[in-house]
């Protein structure tokens, strides 16, 4: 576990060096022409641990440098009262990369659920930084924002003044108690719900500005499939792949580690090769 100070916050961060299939550290030292793979998790009770075994370790063993971190207010990262909008999240990411000594490197962003929307915002705001995108179940429509705000507001009411965390501790369910307490703090003591309600939704013109390789993965029965298809349809300047995993709903990260891992690693490898080739072409 490591804590890094960036953008006036203390972030919980994990870094995994590039390694071989046997898990030993790669002996390569110069990787400046390859993207660092950065994972962005979902909302409220999610944190970096959801990526660790399904994708982060396999990604490192496939030869990629990996950064995982708990987003502002989530997990073990500091929980300020404000700043849960997408623009602040992008600034958090940039500051964190700088604090880690990676400000000169391009990144491949892997975002799950809400983390996917943050990754897309980063790619649109900083196309010079983002070499590739992998979006897992990205919520892209205004209807999703409205539904999520309603869901989070209802959850906030149920948690306010609730004895559930104490009761869970009494049952020795420490992890559940901890996550419930975090949810209560985020929903009732920060601007998270208001910031999401005020968030800017994407347009076809936004998608048309994308230039980096893009992989979108959704479950067959997910309500987010129409938005993913719209993104794929309008991202005409990007090399775009849409994968619909049969028999699954929203949580493809937990329910389909094998097929998902195969698709993501193939996309990461292809993006790294393209980025390295471009860097070589630009070298004097």
N, C-alpha and C positions, 0 to 999 in steps of 0.2 A: 504494500500500500504506500502511496506517495501523495503528498499534498503540494500543490503549486499555487503561488500567488499570482494572479493575473486579473486585470480590469477591476482592481480593488476588491477582489474576492479570493477566498481560498477554495481551490478546486481539488476534488479527489480524482486522481489520474492514475492509470496503469499504462505502462509502455511495454510492448513485447518486441524484442529484436527479431530481425529476419533470421530464420533458422532453416534447417533441412528437415526432411520427413522424419528423421530419428529424433528431432527435438534439439539437436546440438546447434549452437550458435554458428551462423554462417561466418566464414573467414573473409568475406568481402567487406572492405571498409568504405569504398566510394560508391554510394547509392544516390548521389545528389541528383541524378537524372531520372530517378524513379519516384513515383508518388508515394507519400506516406498514407497509409489507409487509416482513416479516422472514423470511428463508429459513434453515431448519435442515436440515443435511445428514445423511448416514448415518454408519455406524460405520467405524472403524479407518483404511482407506486413503482414505476420502472426505474432502472439504473443500469450502470455499465455491465453488471453481472449477467444480464440476460443475453449478452453477446458472447461471453467469455468462451464457453465450451462449444456452442453450436458453430460459431464463425471465427472468432478472434484467434484462438489457438490454431485452427487449421490454416488461417490466412498467414500467420507468422511462419508456420511450418512449410508453407508454399513459397517462402522466400520474400515476404513483404514485411516492411516495418509497420507496426501497429500502434495506434494510440486510442485508448478508451478513456472517457471521462464522464463523471456524473454531471449532468447539466445543472445550471443555476438552480439552487433550491432543492435539488433531488439527491437522493442517496446520502453520501457523506460530504457533499459540497455545501459550502455556506449558503444560508437561506435568507437573503435580504427580503425586505418588504415589497420591492418593486423590481421591474426590469425583465418581465417574462414575455416580452414581445419578440418578434422574429429579428428585428434589426439589432436589438441588444444581444440576442443569442449569437448573431454573426459576429458582432464585435467581441463577445466573449471568446469565440473560437479563434479569431485572429490574434487576440492578446495572449491566449493560452499557447498557440503555436510559437509566438515570439518568445514567451517565457521558457519554452522547452528548447529553444535554439533551433526551431524548425521554420522560422519565418521566411527563409530563402527557398524552401521546398514547396513543390506543388502537392496537392492532396487528392486522394480519391475518397469521397464521402459516402459512407454506408449508413443510411438512415432508416430506422424502423418506426412506422406509424408517424406520430408527430415529429420524430427526428427526421423523417423523410421530407416533410415540408420545410424544416430548417435547412436541410441539405440543399434543397432546391432554391431557397432564398439565397443561400451563400453562393451557389453557382451563378445565379442571375446578377448578384451584386458584385462578385469578384470572379469573372470568367478567367482572369489571368492566374488565379490561384487554384481553381478546381479543375483537375485533369480528367475526372470521371465521376459518375454518380451511380449508386446502387440504391434504389428506393424500394423498400419492403412495405407493402400495404400503405402507400402514402395517402393521407386524407387531403384532397385537393379542392373540394367544392364548398361553396358557401353554405349549402344545406348541412354538410358535415359539421361546420363550425357551429351552426345553430343547435344541432342535436348535441354536440359535445358540451356546449355551454349549459344547456338544459340539464344534461346528465351530471356535470360537475356541480352545478348549483344545488341539485337535489342531494348529491352526496355531501356537500358542505353543510346543508341543513341537518342531515342525519348524524353528522359527526360532531357538530357544535355542542359542547358540553356533554358529550357521550362518555359513558363509563366503559365502553368497549375496550380501549387499550389496557385499562387496569384489569378488566376481567380476563383478557387474553394472557396477561402476565401471570395472573392467578392460576391459569391453566398451563403455565410454563410454555406458552406459545410465544416465545420472545421475538422471533422474526415477524410474525403476524402483528404483534403489538407494536413493534418498531415501525413497520410500514404504515399501520393505521395512524400512528401518531404523526408521521411525516405527512400523510394525506391531509390530516386535520390542519396542520400548520400551513401547508401550501394553499389549501382551499379557503380557509377562514382567516388567515393572518397575512396573506400576500395579495398582490394585484393579479395573480395568475388568471383567474376567471375573466376579469375585466380586460386584461391584455389579449386573451384569446378572442373574446367577443369583438374586439376592435381590430383584429388582424385583417390584413389585406388578402383577399383571395386572388388566385392566379387567373390569368386570361390566356386565350390562344396566342395573343401577341407575345406574352411572356415566354410561352413554350417555344415559339418560333425563334427566340433569341438564343436558345441553347445551342452550344457547339460541341460540347464534350460527349464522349461515349456514355450511353445511358442504358441501364438495365432496370426494368420495373417488374416486380414480382407481386402477384396477388393470389389469394385463394379463390377457387372457382365460385364459391358461394358468398364471397365478401361483397358487401354493399359498396365497396370502393372501386370495383372493377370498371364501372362506367367512366369515372374520373381518370383512371389509369389509361383507358383506351383513348380518351380525349387527349391526354398528354402525348401518348405515342403518335396519335394522328397529326398533331400540330407541330411536334418537334422534328420538323423536316430537315433541319440543318445539322441535326445530331445523328450519330449512329445509334439507333434505338432498337432495343429488344424488349418485348413484352412477354413475360412468362406467366401463364395462368396455371396454377397447380391444382389438379383435379381432386375433388372431394374435401377441400379445405375451406375454412372461413377466414376470419381476419388474422388469426395468430399463426401465420406461416412460420415464424421464427422458432416457435416451440414445437409445432406439429409436423414439420417436414424438414428436419435437419439434413437428411441425406441428399434429397433432390435440390434443396435450397443451396447447400454447401457446394455442390457440383456446379450449379449455375453461377453462383457468386465468384467462385475461384476462377472459373473460365473467363468471366468478364474482367476480373482484376488483372489476370495475366495478359489479356488482350490490351487493356488500357495501359498497363506498364510498358508493353512493347511499343505501342504507338507513341507514348510520351518520350521514351528513350530515343526512338528513331527521330522524332522531331528535334530533340535536344542535340542529337548528333548532326543533323542537317544544319542547325543554326550555329554550331561551334565554328570558330575561326580556323 
